Amino acid sequence: MKTRLYFLDNLRTFLIFIVILLHAGIVYEPILLDTWIVSDPIKAGSIGLIRMYLDVFVMFTLFFISGYFIPESLKNNTDLDYIKSKFKRILIPWIVAVLTVIPIYKVIYLYSRGLPQEEWYSYFHFFQRIGSDLSIFSNDLNQSWLWFLPVLFLFQIIFFIFSKTKLSTINISLKTGVLLTLFIGVIYSMFISLLGFKGWTLSLLLDFQNERLLVYFLVFILGALCYKHNVFDANKRSKKYLIIFNILLMLGLGIYTIIALNLFFNMIDPARNYFFISENIDRTIYYTSQLISMLSFIYIFVDLFKFNINKSGRLWTALNKNSYYVYIIHIIVMGIIALPLVNLAIPVYLKYLILTILTFIISNILVSVSRRVFQRI
C-alpha cells in the first residue's frame, strides 16, 4: 500500500474552495438569470473572466485526483467490494442529494424571485413542465452541480471493466498519456462542435457537458497513469518542467483568452460573425489552448502542493474529511447566504468575497457537526 499523499487531499480541498468561488460568482454575473439559485440584481460582467479561468482547470483537476486513487482502491478490494464501496461512496449520497437538496434548491430559487411555490412533485430533478419555457429552471429541473457524482461513478466502473481486459496491460509513458489526452481531447471536442452537439445532455441519471465528457475521462485515466508510474514518489523537483509548464500556461491562457472572448462576442451578437482565421480553425485553437492551459494548471498545482503543502494537521484533516460533502451541500448554503446579501448596498466584489468565504466556512461547520451527530447515533 502506498503512503497517503497528503498534498493530493489538500489540493482536492483547495479545489472545492475554488468550486465555491466559481459558483458564488454566478450570483453576480449577468448569466443564468433564469437558472441559478439566486440572481443578485447587482451585476459585474468582469466576474465572468474569473469564472472563465477557473473553469479551465477546476473540474479537470478533481477528475485527475480521483483517477489517481482508483488503482489503489481496485488493488485493495475484491471486485464486489470495489463496486459496493463506490456505490456507497458516490451513488448513495447522490440519490439522497437529488431527492432532498435539489428540491431545496427550487424552494430557494422561487423564493428569491418572489414567485409562489409549486406542486410538490415539480421539485424533483426529473420534472419537466411540458409546453413551458424550458430555459427557466423551475420548468425543467436538472442536477445542476451534482452532475459530477454519477459521472465520476461511471468513470470508476468503466475503469474497473477496463482493468479486466488485456488492454490494461498496455504500457504507455506519462508523456505519451499527456500528448494523447491533448490530441484526442482536441479532436473529440471539435467533432462534437462540428456536429452541433455543444452544450449539456440532461437525463434522469447523467448530466454532462457534451464537448468535455471524454476529456474528463482522459484526465481521469491520466491520474491513474500517474499512480501506475509512481510519479509522485520522487522527492526531487523538476525545475525544467516547472518552467516549461509555466511558459505553456502563459501562452495557452493568452491565446485562449483572445479566442474565447472573440467567440463570446460572436455569440452575443450573431451579426458580428468575426473570426481571426476561420470558424473551424479558431475553434480548434480555442480547444487546443484550453487543454494546454488545463494540463499546465494541473502540473503546476500538483507541483505547488507536493513541495509546499504536503502535510497533515488538525485543520487540514478536518477540511479534507469534509470536502466531499461540502461539495454536495455548498450551493444550498450559498443560496441561503446570498438572499440577505441581495439587500445590502455594498460593492459587488465585496458581496462576492463575503458569499464565497461564508459558504466555505458554514458548509464545513455543518458537515463537521453532522458527522459528529451521526457518529454518536
DRENDO-1510 file (C-alpha; in Angstrom, 1 decimal, always signed):
<recs>
REC; n; res; u; v; w
REC; 1; MET; +0.0; +0.0; +0.0 .
REC; 2; LYS; +1.3; +3.4; -0.9 .
REC; 3; THR; +1.8; +6.1; +1.7 .
REC; 4; ARG; -1.0; +8.6; +1.8 .
REC; 5; LEU; -0.2; +11.6; -0.2 .
REC; 6; TYR; -1.4; +14.5; +1.9 .
REC; 7; PHE; -0.8; +17.1; -0.8 .
REC; 8; LEU; -3.5; +15.5; -3.1 .
REC; 9; ASP; -6.0; +15.6; -0.3 .
REC; 10; ASN; -5.1; +19.2; +0.4 .
REC; 11; LEU; -5.3; +20.1; -3.3 .
REC; 12; ARG; -8.7; +18.5; -3.5 .
REC; 13; THR; -9.9; +20.6; -0.6 .
REC; 14; PHE; -8.5; +23.7; -2.2 .
REC; 15; LEU; -10.3; +22.9; -5.4 .
REC; 16; ILE; -13.6; +22.6; -3.5 .
REC; 17; PHE; -13.0; +26.1; -2.3 .
REC; 18; ILE; -12.3; +27.1; -6.0 .
REC; 19; VAL; -15.6; +25.5; -7.0 .
REC; 20; ILE; -17.4; +27.6; -4.4 .
REC; 21; LEU; -15.6; +30.7; -5.7 .
REC; 22; LEU; -16.7; +29.9; -9.2 .
REC; 23; HIS; -20.3; +29.2; -8.2 .
REC; 24; ALA; -20.6; +32.3; -6.0 .
REC; 25; GLY; -19.6; +34.4; -8.9 .
REC; 26; ILE; -22.6; +33.3; -11.0 .
REC; 27; VAL; -24.9; +35.0; -8.4 .
REC; 28; TYR; -23.3; +38.4; -9.5 .
REC; 29; GLU; -22.8; +37.6; -13.2 .
REC; 30; PRO; -25.3; +38.6; -16.0 .
REC; 31; ILE; -25.7; +35.0; -16.9 .
REC; 32; LEU; -28.1; +32.1; -15.9 .
REC; 33; LEU; -30.6; +34.7; -14.7 .
REC; 34; ASP; -33.4; +32.2; -15.1 .
REC; 35; THR; -31.4; +29.2; -13.8 .
REC; 36; TRP; -29.1; +30.0; -10.9 .
REC; 37; ILE; -30.3; +29.6; -7.3 .
REC; 38; VAL; -30.1; +33.3; -6.5 .
REC; 39; SER; -29.5; +36.1; -9.0 .
REC; 40; ASP; -28.5; +39.3; -7.3 .
REC; 41; PRO; -29.7; +42.5; -9.2 .
REC; 42; ILE; -26.2; +44.0; -8.7 .
REC; 43; LYS; -24.0; +42.6; -11.5 .
REC; 44; ALA; -20.4; +42.7; -12.6 .
REC; 45; GLY; -19.6; +41.3; -16.0 .
REC; 46; SER; -15.9; +41.2; -15.1 .
REC; 47; ILE; -16.6; +38.3; -12.7 .
REC; 48; GLY; -17.2; +36.3; -15.8 .
REC; 49; LEU; -13.4; +36.4; -16.5 .
REC; 50; ILE; -12.7; +34.8; -13.1 .
REC; 51; ARG; -15.2; +32.0; -13.9 .
REC; 52; MET; -13.7; +31.6; -17.4 .
REC; 53; TYR; -10.2; +31.0; -16.0 .
REC; 54; LEU; -11.3; +28.8; -13.1 .
REC; 55; ASP; -13.4; +26.7; -15.4 .
REC; 56; VAL; -10.3; +25.8; -17.4 .
REC; 57; PHE; -8.9; +23.6; -14.7 .
REC; 58; VAL; -11.1; +23.0; -11.6 .
REC; 59; MET; -13.2; +20.0; -12.5 .
REC; 60; PHE; -10.5; +18.5; -14.7 .
REC; 61; THR; -8.1; +18.5; -11.7 .
REC; 62; LEU; -10.8; +16.9; -9.5 .
REC; 63; PHE; -11.2; +14.1; -12.0 .
REC; 64; PHE; -7.4; +13.8; -12.2 .
REC; 65; ILE; -7.0; +13.3; -8.4 .
REC; 66; SER; -10.0; +10.9; -8.4 .
REC; 67; GLY; -8.3; +8.9; -11.1 .
REC; 68; TYR; -5.0; +8.7; -9.2 .
REC; 69; PHE; -6.7; +7.0; -6.2 .
REC; 70; ILE; -8.6; +4.4; -8.3 .
REC; 71; PRO; -5.9; +1.8; -8.9 .
REC; 72; GLU; -5.1; +1.6; -5.2 .
REC; 73; SER; -8.8; +1.1; -4.4 .
REC; 74; LEU; -9.0; -1.7; -7.0 .
REC; 75; LYS; -5.9; -3.4; -5.7 .
REC; 76; ASN; -7.1; -3.4; -2.0 .
REC; 77; ASN; -10.7; -4.6; -2.7 .
REC; 78; THR; -12.3; -7.6; -4.2 .
REC; 79; ASP; -14.4; -6.8; -7.4 .
REC; 80; LEU; -17.6; -6.9; -5.4 .
REC; 81; ASP; -16.2; -4.8; -2.6 .
REC; 82; TYR; -14.9; -2.2; -5.0 .
REC; 83; ILE; -18.3; -1.8; -6.7 .
REC; 84; LYS; -20.1; -1.7; -3.4 .
REC; 85; SER; -17.6; +0.9; -1.9 .
REC; 86; LYS; -18.0; +3.2; -4.9 .
REC; 87; PHE; -21.8; +2.8; -4.9 .
REC; 88; LYS; -21.9; +3.6; -1.2 .
REC; 89; ARG; -19.4; +6.5; -1.5 .
REC; 90; ILE; -20.8; +8.1; -4.7 .
REC; 91; LEU; -24.3; +7.0; -5.7 .
REC; 92; ILE; -26.0; +6.8; -2.3 .
REC; 93; PRO; -25.1; +10.4; -1.4 .
REC; 94; TRP; -26.1; +11.4; -4.9 .
REC; 95; ILE; -29.5; +9.7; -4.6 .
REC; 96; VAL; -30.1; +11.4; -1.2 .
REC; 97; ALA; -29.0; +14.7; -2.6 .
REC; 98; VAL; -31.1; +14.8; -5.8 .
REC; 99; LEU; -34.2; +13.8; -3.7 .
REC; 100; THR; -33.5; +16.4; -1.0 .
REC; 101; VAL; -31.0; +19.1; -2.0 .
REC; 102; ILE; -32.4; +19.7; -5.5 .
REC; 103; PRO; -36.0; +20.3; -4.1 .
REC; 104; ILE; -34.5; +22.8; -1.6 .
REC; 105; TYR; -32.7; +24.5; -4.5 .
REC; 106; LYS; -36.1; +25.1; -6.2 .
REC; 107; VAL; -37.6; +26.4; -3.0 .
REC; 108; ILE; -34.9; +29.0; -2.7 .
REC; 109; TYR; -34.9; +29.7; -6.4 .
REC; 110; LEU; -38.7; +30.5; -6.3 .
REC; 111; TYR; -38.5; +32.4; -3.0 .
REC; 112; SER; -35.6; +34.6; -4.2 .
REC; 113; ARG; -37.6; +35.7; -7.2 .
REC; 114; GLY; -40.8; +36.4; -5.3 .
REC; 115; LEU; -42.6; +33.5; -7.1 .
REC; 116; PRO; -45.1; +31.2; -5.5 .
REC; 117; GLN; -44.1; +27.7; -4.5 .
REC; 118; GLU; -45.4; +25.0; -6.9 .
REC; 119; GLU; -46.7; +21.4; -6.8 .
REC; 120; TRP; -44.7; +19.0; -4.6 .
REC; 121; TYR; -43.8; +16.7; -7.5 .
REC; 122; SER; -42.3; +19.5; -9.5 .
REC; 123; TYR; -39.4; +19.8; -7.1 .
REC; 124; PHE; -37.5; +16.7; -8.3 .
REC; 125; HIS; -34.8; +16.8; -10.9 .
REC; 126; PHE; -36.6; +14.6; -13.3 .
REC; 127; PHE; -39.5; +17.0; -13.6 .
REC; 128; GLN; -40.2; +18.9; -16.9 .
REC; 129; ARG; -43.2; +21.2; -17.4 .
REC; 130; ILE; -44.2; +20.3; -21.0 .
REC; 131; GLY; -45.2; +23.2; -23.2 .
REC; 132; SER; -43.5; +25.8; -21.0 .
REC; 133; ASP; -40.2; +27.8; -21.4 .
REC; 134; LEU; -37.7; +25.1; -20.5 .
REC; 135; SER; -34.9; +27.6; -20.2 .
REC; 136; ILE; -36.4; +28.6; -16.8 .
REC; 137; PHE; -35.1; +26.3; -14.1 .
REC; 138; SER; -38.5; +25.8; -12.3 .
REC; 139; ASN; -39.9; +24.4; -15.6 .
REC; 140; ASP; -37.1; +22.0; -16.4 .
REC; 141; LEU; -35.1; +20.9; -13.4 .
REC; 142; ASN; -31.7; +19.3; -13.7 .
REC; 143; GLN; -29.0; +18.0; -11.4 .
REC; 144; SER; -27.0; +21.3; -11.6 .
REC; 145; TRP; -23.7; +21.0; -9.7 .
REC; 146; LEU; -24.5; +17.4; -8.6 .
REC; 147; TRP; -23.7; +16.1; -12.2 .
REC; 148; PHE; -20.2; +15.4; -11.1 .
REC; 149; LEU; -21.1; +12.4; -8.8 .
REC; 150; PRO; -22.8; +10.0; -11.3 .
REC; 151; VAL; -20.3; +10.9; -14.0 .
REC; 152; LEU; -17.4; +10.1; -11.6 .
REC; 153; PHE; -19.1; +6.8; -10.7 .
REC; 154; LEU; -19.5; +5.9; -14.4 .
REC; 155; PHE; -15.7; +6.6; -14.9 .
REC; 156; GLN; -14.9; +4.3; -11.9 .
REC; 157; ILE; -17.0; +1.5; -13.3 .
REC; 158; ILE; -15.5; +1.9; -16.8 .
REC; 159; PHE; -12.0; +1.8; -15.3 .
REC; 160; PHE; -13.0; -1.4; -13.4 .
REC; 161; ILE; -14.2; -3.0; -16.6 .
REC; 162; PHE; -11.1; -1.9; -18.5 .
REC; 163; SER; -8.9; -3.4; -15.8 .
REC; 164; LYS; -10.3; -6.8; -16.6 .
REC; 165; THR; -9.3; -6.7; -20.2 .
REC; 166; LYS; -5.9; -7.3; -21.9 .
REC; 167; LEU; -5.8; -3.6; -22.9 .
REC; 168; SER; -5.0; -2.8; -19.3 .
REC; 169; THR; -1.6; -4.4; -19.8 .
REC; 170; ILE; -0.6; -2.0; -22.5 .
REC; 171; ASN; +2.2; +0.2; -21.1 .
REC; 172; ILE; +2.4; +3.8; -22.2 .
REC; 173; SER; +4.6; +6.5; -20.7 .
REC; 174; LEU; +3.2; +9.5; -18.9 .
REC; 175; LYS; +4.5; +11.8; -21.7 .
REC; 176; THR; +2.6; +9.7; -24.2 .
REC; 177; GLY; -0.5; +9.9; -22.0 .
REC; 178; VAL; -0.4; +13.7; -21.8 .
REC; 179; LEU; +0.1; +14.0; -25.6 .
REC; 180; LEU; -2.8; +11.6; -26.2 .
REC; 181; THR; -5.0; +13.5; -23.8 .
REC; 182; LEU; -4.3; +16.7; -25.7 .
REC; 183; PHE; -4.6; +15.2; -29.2 .
REC; 184; ILE; -7.7; +13.1; -28.6 .
REC; 185; GLY; -9.3; +15.8; -26.5 .
REC; 186; VAL; -9.0; +18.4; -29.3 .
REC; 187; ILE; -10.3; +16.0; -31.9 .
REC; 188; TYR; -13.2; +14.9; -29.8 .
REC; 189; SER; -14.2; +18.5; -28.8 .
REC; 190; MET; -14.0; +19.6; -32.4 .
REC; 191; PHE; -16.0; +16.6; -33.5 .
REC; 192; ILE; -18.8; +17.4; -31.0 .
REC; 193; SER; -18.7; +21.1; -32.1 .
REC; 194; LEU; -18.9; +20.3; -35.8 .
REC; 195; LEU; -21.9; +18.0; -35.3 .
REC; 196; GLY; -23.6; +20.9; -33.4 .
REC; 197; PHE; -23.8; +18.9; -30.1 .
REC; 198; LYS; -22.2; +21.6; -27.9 .
REC; 199; GLY; -23.9; +22.1; -24.6 .
REC; 200; TRP; -25.3; +19.8; -22.0 .
REC; 201; THR; -27.1; +16.5; -22.1 .
REC; 202; LEU; -29.6; +16.2; -19.3 .
REC; 203; SER; -31.2; +12.9; -18.2 .
REC; 204; LEU; -32.5; +11.1; -15.2 .
REC; 205; LEU; -29.1; +9.6; -14.2 .
REC; 206; LEU; -26.5; +11.6; -16.1 .
REC; 207; ASP; -26.0; +15.2; -16.8 .
REC; 208; PHE; -22.8; +16.2; -18.7 .
REC; 209; GLN; -21.2; +18.8; -20.9 .
REC; 210; ASN; -21.0; +17.1; -24.3 .
REC; 211; GLU; -17.7; +18.5; -25.5 .
REC; 212; ARG; -16.0; +17.7; -22.2 .
REC; 213; LEU; -17.2; +14.3; -21.2 .
REC; 214; LEU; -14.4; +12.3; -23.0 .
REC; 215; VAL; -11.8; +14.8; -22.0 .
REC; 216; TYR; -12.8; +14.4; -18.3 .
REC; 217; PHE; -12.4; +10.7; -18.7 .
REC; 218; LEU; -8.9; +11.1; -20.3 .
REC; 219; VAL; -7.8; +13.2; -17.5 .
REC; 220; PHE; -9.2; +10.7; -15.0 .
REC; 221; ILE; -7.1; +8.0; -16.8 .
REC; 222; LEU; -4.1; +10.3; -16.7 .
REC; 223; GLY; -4.4; +10.4; -12.9 .
REC; 224; ALA; -4.4; +6.6; -12.8 .
REC; 225; LEU; -1.4; +6.6; -15.1 .
REC; 226; CYS; +0.5; +8.7; -12.6 .
REC; 227; TYR; -0.2; +6.1; -10.0 .
REC; 228; LYS; +1.0; +3.3; -12.3 .
REC; 229; HIS; +4.3; +5.1; -12.9 .
REC; 230; ASN; +4.8; +6.1; -9.3 .
REC; 231; VAL; +5.1; +9.7; -10.5 .
REC; 232; PHE; +4.6; +11.2; -7.0 .
REC; 233; ASP; +7.1; +9.0; -5.2 .
REC; 234; ALA; +10.1; +11.1; -6.4 .
REC; 235; ASN; +11.1; +13.9; -4.0 .
REC; 236; LYS; +13.2; +15.8; -6.4 .
REC; 237; ARG; +11.6; +18.8; -8.0 .
REC; 238; SER; +12.0; +19.2; -11.8 .
REC; 239; LYS; +12.6; +22.9; -12.3 .
REC; 240; LYS; +12.9; +22.3; -16.0 .
REC; 241; TYR; +9.3; +21.0; -16.3 .
REC; 242; LEU; +8.0; +23.6; -14.0 .
REC; 243; ILE; +9.5; +26.4; -16.2 .
REC; 244; ILE; +8.1; +24.7; -19.3 .
REC; 245; PHE; +4.6; +24.3; -18.0 .
REC; 246; ASN; +4.6; +27.9; -16.7 .
REC; 247; ILE; +5.5; +29.1; -20.1 .
REC; 248; LEU; +2.9; +26.9; -21.7 .
REC; 249; LEU; +0.3; +28.2; -19.2 .
REC; 250; MET; +1.1; +31.9; -20.0 .
REC; 251; LEU; +1.0; +31.2; -23.8 .
REC; 252; GLY; -2.0; +28.9; -23.6 .
REC; 253; LEU; -4.1; +31.3; -21.4 .
REC; 254; GLY; -3.2; +34.3; -23.5 .
REC; 255; ILE; -4.3; +32.6; -26.7 .
REC; 256; TYR; -7.3; +31.1; -25.0 .
REC; 257; THR; -8.5; +34.4; -23.7 .
REC; 258; ILE; -8.3; +36.2; -27.0 .
REC; 259; ILE; -10.1; +33.4; -28.9 .
REC; 260; ALA; -12.7; +32.7; -26.2 .
REC; 261; LEU; -13.7; +36.4; -25.9 .
REC; 262; ASN; -14.0; +36.7; -29.6 .
REC; 263; LEU; -16.2; +33.7; -29.8 .
REC; 264; PHE; -18.2; +35.1; -26.9 .
REC; 265; PHE; -18.8; +38.4; -28.7 .
REC; 266; ASN; -19.9; +36.5; -31.8 .
REC; 267; MET; -22.4; +34.5; -29.6 .
REC; 268; ILE; -24.0; +37.6; -28.1 .
REC; 269; ASP; -24.0; +39.4; -31.5 .
REC; 270; PRO; -24.5; +36.8; -34.3 .
REC; 271; ALA; -24.4; +39.5; -36.9 .
REC; 272; ARG; -20.8; +40.2; -35.9 .
REC; 273; ASN; -19.6; +36.7; -37.1 .
REC; 274; TYR; -15.8; +37.7; -36.9 .
REC; 275; PHE; -13.0; +35.1; -36.9 .
REC; 276; PHE; -9.3; +35.6; -36.8 .
REC; 277; ILE; -8.7; +32.9; -39.4 .
REC; 278; SER; -11.9; +30.9; -39.9 .
REC; 279; GLU; -14.6; +29.4; -37.6 .
REC; 280; ASN; -13.2; +25.9; -37.6 .
REC; 281; ILE; -9.5; +26.9; -37.2 .
REC; 282; ASP; -10.4; +29.5; -34.5 .
REC; 283; ARG; -12.4; +26.8; -32.6 .
REC; 284; THR; -9.5; +24.3; -33.0 .
REC; 285; ILE; -7.1; +26.9; -31.5 .
REC; 286; TYR; -9.7; +27.5; -28.7 .
REC; 287; TYR; -9.8; +23.9; -27.7 .
REC; 288; THR; -6.1; +23.3; -28.1 .
REC; 289; SER; -5.1; +26.4; -25.9 .
REC; 290; GLN; -7.8; +25.4; -23.4 .
REC; 291; LEU; -6.4; +21.9; -22.9 .
REC; 292; ILE; -2.8; +23.0; -22.9 .
REC; 293; SER; -3.7; +25.5; -20.2 .
REC; 294; MET; -5.7; +22.8; -18.3 .
REC; 295; LEU; -2.8; +20.3; -18.3 .
REC; 296; SER; -0.3; +23.1; -17.3 .
REC; 297; PHE; -2.6; +24.1; -14.4 .
REC; 298; ILE; -2.7; +20.5; -13.2 .
REC; 299; TYR; +1.1; +20.2; -13.3 .
REC; 300; ILE; +1.7; +23.5; -11.6 .
REC; 301; PHE; -0.9; +22.9; -8.8 .
REC; 302; VAL; +0.4; +19.4; -8.2 .
REC; 303; ASP; +4.0; +20.6; -8.0 .
REC; 304; LEU; +3.0; +23.5; -5.7 .
REC; 305; PHE; +1.1; +21.4; -3.2 .
REC; 306; LYS; +3.6; +18.5; -3.4 .
REC; 307; PHE; +6.6; +20.6; -2.5 .
REC; 308; ASN; +4.9; +23.2; -0.2 .
REC; 309; ILE; +1.7; +21.8; +1.3 .
REC; 310; ASN; +2.4; +18.1; +1.6 .
REC; 311; LYS; +1.5; +17.9; +5.3 .
REC; 312; SER; -1.3; +16.9; +7.6 .
REC; 313; GLY; -2.6; +18.8; +10.6 .
REC; 314; ARG; -5.8; +19.1; +12.6 .
REC; 315; LEU; -7.3; +21.8; +10.3 .
REC; 316; TRP; -6.3; +20.1; +7.0 .
REC; 317; THR; -7.5; +16.7; +8.3 .
REC; 318; ALA; -10.9; +18.2; +9.2 .
REC; 319; LEU; -11.2; +20.1; +5.9 .
REC; 320; ASN; -10.2; +17.1; +3.8 .
REC; 321; LYS; -12.7; +14.8; +5.5 .
REC; 322; ASN; -15.4; +17.4; +4.9 .
REC; 323; SER; -14.6; +18.3; +1.3 .
REC; 324; TYR; -16.8; +15.7; -0.5 .
REC; 325; TYR; -19.9; +16.6; +1.5 .
REC; 326; VAL; -19.1; +20.3; +1.3 .
REC; 327; TYR; -19.3; +20.0; -2.4 .
REC; 328; ILE; -22.7; +18.3; -2.2 .
REC; 329; ILE; -24.3; +21.0; +0.1 .
REC; 330; HIS; -22.4; +24.2; -0.8 .
REC; 331; ILE; -25.0; +25.5; -3.3 .
REC; 332; ILE; -27.8; +25.4; -0.8 .
REC; 333; VAL; -25.7; +27.1; +1.8 .
REC; 334; MET; -24.7; +29.7; -0.8 .
REC; 335; GLY; -28.3; +30.4; -1.8 .
REC; 336; ILE; -29.3; +30.9; +1.8 .
REC; 337; ILE; -26.4; +33.3; +2.4 .
REC; 338; ALA; -27.0; +35.1; -0.9 .
REC; 339; LEU; -30.6; +36.0; +0.0 .
REC; 340; PRO; -29.9; +38.6; +2.7 .
REC; 341; LEU; -26.9; +39.9; +0.8 .
REC; 342; VAL; -29.2; +41.0; -2.0 .
REC; 343; ASN; -30.5; +43.8; +0.2 .
REC; 344; LEU; -27.1; +45.1; +1.3 .
REC; 345; ALA; -25.9; +48.2; -0.5 .
REC; 346; ILE; -22.2; +47.2; -0.7 .
REC; 347; PRO; -19.8; +46.8; -3.7 .
REC; 348; VAL; -20.5; +43.7; -5.7 .
REC; 349; TYR; -17.0; +42.3; -5.3 .
REC; 350; LEU; -17.3; +42.6; -1.5 .
REC; 351; LYS; -20.6; +40.7; -1.7 .
REC; 352; TYR; -18.8; +38.1; -3.8 .
REC; 353; LEU; -16.0; +37.7; -1.3 .
REC; 354; ILE; -18.3; +37.5; +1.7 .
REC; 355; LEU; -20.5; +34.9; -0.1 .
REC; 356; THR; -17.5; +32.8; -1.0 .
REC; 357; ILE; -15.9; +32.8; +2.4 .
REC; 358; LEU; -19.1; +32.3; +4.4 .
REC; 359; THR; -20.3; +29.5; +2.2 .
REC; 360; PHE; -17.0; +27.6; +2.6 .
REC; 361; ILE; -16.9; +28.1; +6.4 .
REC; 362; ILE; -20.5; +27.4; +7.1 .
REC; 363; SER; -20.6; +24.4; +4.8 .
REC; 364; ASN; -17.6; +22.9; +6.7 .
REC; 365; ILE; -19.2; +23.6; +10.0 .
REC; 366; LEU; -22.4; +21.9; +9.0 .
REC; 367; VAL; -20.6; +18.8; +7.7 .
REC; 368; SER; -18.5; +18.6; +10.8 .
REC; 369; VAL; -21.4; +18.9; +13.1 .
REC; 370; SER; -23.5; +16.4; +11.1 .
REC; 371; ARG; -20.6; +13.9; +11.2 .
REC; 372; ARG; -20.4; +14.1; +15.0 .
REC; 373; VAL; -24.1; +13.6; +15.4 .
REC; 374; PHE; -24.2; +10.6; +13.1 .
REC; 375; GLN; -21.2; +9.1; +14.9 .
REC; 376; ARG; -22.9; +9.4; +18.2 .
REC; 377; ILE; -26.1; +7.8; +16.8 .
</recs>
